[in-house]
Amino acid sequence: MKIARHKKILELIRDNEVTTQEELASLLIDSNYIVTQATVSRDIKELGLTKMSINGSTSKYVAIENNEKTINDKLLEILKAGFVSMDFAQNILVVKTVSGMAMAVAAALDALKWDEIVGSIAGDDTIMCAIRTNDDVIKVMDKLSNIISY
């Protein structure tokens, strides 16, 4: 049942601009799946879905494909599309993004699995990354600069 539901979720987010968990739950119910908001939330996490800006003011759920090359290409696209600027305070890196893109950019940063990044928290247009050391902040900023300018 879960595998079929996951397949349906991927189909629904591909064919519709699903912007909330409630919308996704409603579409699943309309497709004869019995779900709760908690189930949909778990499914989103398990599928690794993230939100991407549609028009600068609205964001929709998207799936990053499992192909390693495709994932890296998508991550780079997300980082480049959403990045505005960055600054730091000791070991905290603050990344400014296009409005509505912070969650997608933070997910992309986390997926890169850089040892220097302990974790990140995203708002609407701002990400705070906890970096292991003050020196590591400069390394991360250099890596991000290289990606953005490539």
N, C-alpha and C positions, 0 to 999 in steps of 0.2 A: 504494500500500500504506500509506504513512504517513497519508494523508488518511483512509482507512478506519479505520486504527488509532486515530487521534485522535478520530474520531466515536464509535468503540466505547468509548474511555476516558471520554468525556463521558457516554455512556449508562450505563456501569458506575458512575461516581461519583454519578450522579443516582439510580440505582436501588438502590445499596448503600452501607453505611457503610464506605467504604474508608479505613483508618487508616494503612496503611503502603505503601511502594513494593512490598514483597514481596507483599502482598495483591493489589495491582493487577496485578502481573505474573502471579500465579497465576490471577486472573480472566481475564486476556487469553489465557493459555495454554489455559484451559478453553474459551475461545471460538475456539480454533484459530488464535491469533496466536503466532508464534514470536518471543519477546522475551527480552532479558536485562535485568538490573537497570539497567545503564547506559542502555539504550534507553528504559526506563520513566522514568528520571531526566531524560533529555533531553526526552521527551514532556511531562512535568510542567512543565518550565521553558518549553517552547515554547507550551504551552497556557495558561500563566500561572495554573496551579492554586495554590491556597493552602489552608491548613488552618484549619478553624473548629471551635471547641469544641462538643461535643455535649452534655455534661452537667457540664462543669467539670473532668472528670478525663480525658476522652478527646477527641481531635480527629479530624476526617475531612477528606478532600480535597473541595474545592468549586471550582467554576468561576465566575468573575465574567464575566457576559455582556458582549458587545462593544458593545451599545448605550450611547452616551455618558451619557445620562441615567440608565440603569439602573446603569451602573458607578458614577457619582457617588453615587447613592442607596445602593448596596451598600457603598461605601467609608464613607459616613457611618454606616450601620448597624453596620458592623464596628467603627469607631472608638468609637461610643457604647456598644456592647455590651461591648467588651473593656476600655475605659479605666477605670483605678482612680485613678491620681494621676500627677503629674510633678514633677520637681525638676531642678536643673541644677548643674553645676560647671564654671565658665568656659564653654567652647564645647561642652560635652557635655550633651545633654538625656537624662535618664533617665525613661522612661515605664514605670510599673507597670501591669500588666494583670491581668485575671482569669486564673487558672491555665489554661494551654494555649492562650491567645489571643495571645500575644506575636507569633508568626510572622504571623498574619493581620493584626493591627494594624500591624505593621511593613510588610507588603506594601501595606496601605492607605495608610500614610504615604508610602511610596516612589511609589505610583501617583499621588499628588496632585501630584508633580513640583514641589514648592516649591523655588525657587532657593536658599533658605537651608539646606536639608538636603543635605549631601554624600552621606550614606548612613546605613544603620542596620544594627544587628546585634540579632537576637532570640534570647532563650532561651525558657524556658517561660512566665515571667510578667514578664519585664523586657526592655525595649528600650533600647539605647544608640544615640542619634543623634548623629553628628558634624555640628555646625552650623558654617557658614563663619566667623562672628565671634561674639564675646560679645554684641554688640548684637542680632545676628540671633536669638539664643536667646530673648530676650524677645518678638520678633516671632512666632516659631513658637509659643511658649507662649500668646500672645494668640490666635493663629489657632485653636489646638487648643481653648482655653477656649471660644471662640465656637461651635465645632462641637459640643462636648460639651454645652454649656448650651442649644443651640438646640432 
